[in-house]
Every structure is written in C-alpha cells, then in structure tokens.
Amino acid sequence: MQMNFTLSSSYLVAALLICSACNVDVKVKVQRKDPGNQSFDQVQFTLPQKWEAVTVKDSTSRAFRAKCGEEISFCDNIVMTLVPLDKSEFNNSLCSTYEEGLGEVLEKFKLISCKDTVINAATMKLVDYSFSARGVNLRSTTAFMVKKEKVIKMNFASIDDSEQYNHKRNDLFIRMLSSVSDK
C-alpha cells in the first residue's frame, strides 16, 4: 500500500494524536510541492501496517497513527515535515533553540538529550524530550535528517512509560528512520 501526500510549507507540527501497536510495515510516500518551480520532493519511509493517515489542521505536515481503542489515553504517533535545507539549523544552537521553544508551549517540558547521529548514511540530529498533556506523561523524539538539499523532520510521540519507551517504541522509531529514502 502506498499513500501519496503533498506538503506545501516548512513548519513542524507538535501534534498529539491517538495511536497504537503495529506489526507489518507499509511504504508511505510524502511529497512537498515547491511553488517556485512546480517540482516535487519525494520521501518514502516504512510505516507500520495498522497505522493510518491523520488529518491535521496545518497543511504543511503529515501525521500518522495506529488504530487503537478508546480506553487508551494516548498512543504512538508520528508527524513528518519536509523543509528546504538551512545549514544554520544544524549548528550547536539547535538544541537550545528547540528547548526554549518547546519549553514555552509544553507543560512539564524536559530536554532529555540532543545528539548528532548517522542512520543509514543519513546525518541526523535527535532531540529527545518529555512533557505532559491533559495529565498524561509523554515522551517524544524529533529527528532532523539531512537528505540532499532538504531536511526531513520526523517527530515521534508516545506515553512515557520509560522502560517500554526506551526499548519497544524507540526501536520502532529507529526502524522508521532507517527506512527513509528520497526517491
């Protein structure tokens, strides 16, 4: 199954969505139309099969979540945004800028780590943090990935039950990041 989406701008949405568990992977294609030259940037990544596209108010991003029951207070979700490459975003101040910005809008925000890494030959900056929303403790990791002349921002959020997040959910997000290709 392949899903096509068009992204029209360059801002990351901090979306709190309802999602759930997964098992089989599905390739997803995300596109951003460049109004200047009418060309398209395309990115594919692997999404768990039981996840679905979610409509968000901000047309600049695409969000996905797994189907889950109403008894679940918050489930895993991912928000993806494509933006033109701005090398200044990847300097040492990215972490402090991100921390200050989210600290102003998220309840009980705490930066856990901000580090550079390489996954499948893609240079990334990973920002890991916790926060609270509607009385639920949450954990999120945002990856800023450089691919050619663009940045792919992928934000993964989940309930913060530390032991499970650090293993099962973190592994799921790393698997999604590893599958990103810009074909």
C-alpha positions as CSV (number, residue, x, y, z in Angstrom):
1,M,0.0,0.0,0.0
2,Q,1.4,3.4,-0.9
3,M,-0.1,6.7,0.3
4,N,0.7,10.0,-1.5
5,F,0.6,13.4,0.2
6,T,1.6,16.9,-0.8
7,L,3.3,19.2,1.7
8,S,3.0,22.9,1.0
9,S,5.3,24.6,3.6
10,S,8.1,24.1,6.1
11,Y,6.9,24.0,9.7
12,L,6.9,21.2,12.2
13,V,3.5,20.5,13.9
14,A,3.6,19.4,17.5
15,A,0.6,17.1,17.2
16,L,-0.9,15.0,19.9
17,L,-2.7,12.1,18.2
18,I,-4.2,8.8,19.3
19,C,-2.4,5.7,18.0
20,S,-1.5,2.1,18.9
21,A,0.6,-1.1,18.3
22,C,1.7,-2.4,14.9
23,N,3.3,-5.3,13.2
24,V,3.7,-5.3,9.4
25,D,5.3,-2.4,7.5
26,V,3.9,-0.3,4.7
27,K,5.8,2.1,2.4
28,V,4.5,5.7,2.6
29,K,5.4,8.4,0.1
30,V,5.3,12.1,1.3
31,Q,5.7,14.9,-1.2
32,R,6.3,18.6,-0.9
33,K,5.4,20.8,-3.9
34,D,7.7,23.7,-4.5
35,P,5.5,26.6,-5.7
36,G,8.6,28.3,-7.2
37,N,9.4,25.7,-9.8
38,Q,6.5,23.3,-9.6
39,S,8.8,20.4,-8.8
40,F,8.2,17.8,-6.1
41,D,10.4,16.5,-3.4
42,Q,9.5,12.9,-2.5
43,V,10.3,10.9,0.6
44,Q,9.4,7.3,1.3
45,F,9.5,5.6,4.7
46,T,8.2,2.5,6.3
47,L,5.1,2.9,8.4
48,P,3.6,0.1,10.4
49,Q,0.6,-1.5,8.6
50,K,-2.0,-0.8,11.3
51,W,-1.3,2.9,11.2
52,E,-3.4,5.4,9.3
53,A,-3.0,8.9,7.9
54,V,-4.5,11.6,10.2
55,T,-5.9,14.9,9.0
56,V,-4.1,17.8,10.7
57,K,-5.1,21.5,10.6
58,D,-1.7,22.5,9.4
59,S,-1.4,21.7,5.8
60,T,2.5,21.8,6.0
61,S,2.8,18.4,7.7
62,R,1.6,14.9,7.5
63,A,0.7,12.8,10.5
64,F,0.2,9.1,11.0
65,R,-1.1,7.0,13.9
66,A,-2.1,3.4,14.6
67,K,-5.7,2.4,15.3
68,C,-6.3,1.9,19.0
69,G,-9.2,1.5,21.4
70,E,-10.9,4.4,23.2
71,E,-9.6,3.1,26.5
72,I,-6.1,4.1,25.5
73,S,-5.3,7.7,26.8
74,F,-2.5,8.3,24.3
75,C,-0.9,6.1,21.6
76,D,2.2,6.3,19.4
77,N,2.1,8.8,16.5
78,I,4.5,10.4,14.0
79,V,4.4,13.8,12.3
80,M,6.6,14.4,9.2
81,T,7.6,17.7,7.6
82,L,9.9,18.4,4.6
83,V,11.7,21.7,4.6
84,P,14.5,23.3,2.4
85,L,17.9,22.8,3.9
86,D,19.1,25.6,6.2
87,K,22.6,24.7,7.4
88,S,22.2,27.1,10.3
89,E,19.6,24.8,11.8
90,F,22.3,22.2,12.4
91,N,24.7,24.2,14.4
92,N,25.1,23.8,18.2
93,S,22.3,26.2,19.0
94,L,19.6,23.9,17.5
95,C,19.2,22.1,20.8
96,S,18.9,25.2,23.0
97,T,16.6,26.9,20.4
98,Y,14.4,23.8,20.3
99,E,14.4,23.5,24.1
100,E,13.4,27.2,24.6
101,G,10.6,27.0,22.0
102,L,9.0,23.8,23.3
103,G,9.6,24.8,26.9
104,E,7.3,27.7,26.4
105,V,4.4,25.7,24.9
106,L,4.6,22.2,26.5
107,E,3.6,21.5,30.1
108,K,6.4,19.9,32.3
109,F,8.8,20.0,29.3
110,K,12.2,18.4,30.0
111,L,15.0,18.0,27.4
112,I,16.5,14.5,27.9
113,S,19.1,14.6,25.1
114,C,20.1,16.3,21.9
115,K,22.7,14.5,19.8
116,D,24.2,14.0,16.4
117,T,24.0,10.6,14.8
118,V,24.1,8.8,11.4
119,I,21.5,6.2,10.5
120,N,21.7,4.5,7.0
121,A,24.2,7.1,5.9
122,A,21.9,10.0,6.8
123,T,23.2,12.6,9.1
124,M,20.7,13.4,11.8
125,K,20.2,15.4,15.0
126,L,17.9,13.6,17.5
127,V,16.1,15.7,20.2
128,D,14.6,13.5,22.9
129,Y,12.3,15.1,25.5
130,S,9.4,14.5,27.9
131,F,6.3,16.6,28.6
132,S,2.7,16.4,29.9
133,A,-0.5,16.9,28.0
134,R,-4.0,16.6,29.5
135,G,-2.5,14.9,32.6
136,V,-0.6,12.2,30.6
137,N,3.2,12.0,30.8
138,L,4.5,11.8,27.2
139,R,7.9,11.2,25.6
140,S,8.9,12.5,22.2
141,T,11.9,12.2,19.8
142,T,12.3,14.6,16.9
143,A,14.8,13.7,14.2
144,F,16.2,16.4,11.9
145,M,17.5,14.4,8.9
146,V,19.5,15.9,6.0
147,K,18.7,14.4,2.7
148,K,20.3,16.2,-0.3
149,E,19.1,19.8,-0.2
150,K,16.2,19.3,2.3
151,V,15.6,18.5,5.9
152,I,13.1,15.8,6.9
153,K,11.7,16.5,10.4
154,M,10.1,13.4,11.9
155,N,8.5,13.7,15.4
156,F,7.5,10.5,17.2
157,A,5.4,10.8,20.4
158,S,4.3,8.1,22.9
159,I,3.2,7.6,26.5
160,D,6.3,7.9,28.8
161,D,6.4,4.6,30.5
162,S,10.2,4.8,30.4
163,E,11.2,1.1,30.2
164,Q,8.9,0.3,27.3
165,Y,9.5,3.6,25.5
166,N,13.3,3.2,25.6
167,H,13.1,-0.3,24.1
168,K,10.0,-1.1,22.0
169,R,8.9,2.3,20.9
170,N,12.3,3.7,20.4
171,D,13.2,0.7,18.2
172,L,10.0,1.3,16.2
173,F,11.0,5.0,15.5
174,I,14.6,4.0,14.6
175,R,13.2,1.4,12.2
176,M,11.1,4.2,10.6
177,L,14.1,6.5,10.4
178,S,16.2,3.7,8.9
179,S,13.7,3.2,6.1
180,V,13.6,6.8,4.9
181,S,14.6,7.2,1.2
182,D,14.3,10.3,-1.0
183,K,13.4,8.5,-4.2
